[in-house]
Amino acid sequence: MAKEELITFEGLVTEILPDARYRVQLDNGHEVIAYTAGKMKKNRIKTLAGDRVTVEMSPYDLEKGRLIFRHKDANAGGPRPPQRGNPQFRRR
């Protein structure tokens, strides 16, 4: 049996909730609760309030979703923050 088709939306993270969940305001005005996808956890992609994200949702429950992508903002390629500690010793 084929897997059901998932619906993808883009939105804005408005609030960080406990248990790695987020409140996301979709572009069409709806508000959903979303959790981080496994690939984002595996690659340690952090999501903060105010980030643009892509949410994947099942057609059966349009109140819950899964964050599958965090869009880079305009200043993502900006200068890096200064390193802490002694620059002579680097972590390997």
HELIX and SHEET records of a PDB file:
HELIX    1   1 GLY A   38  LYS A   42  1                                   5    
SHEET    1   A 6 ILE A   7  LEU A  17  0                                        
SHEET    2   A 6 ARG A  21  LEU A  26 -1                                        
SHEET    3   A 6 GLU A  31  THR A  36 -1                                        
SHEET    4   A 6 LYS A  64  ARG A  70  1                                        
SHEET    5   A 6 ARG A  52  MET A  57 -1                                        
SHEET    6   A 6 ILE A   7  LEU A  17 -1                                        
END                                                                             
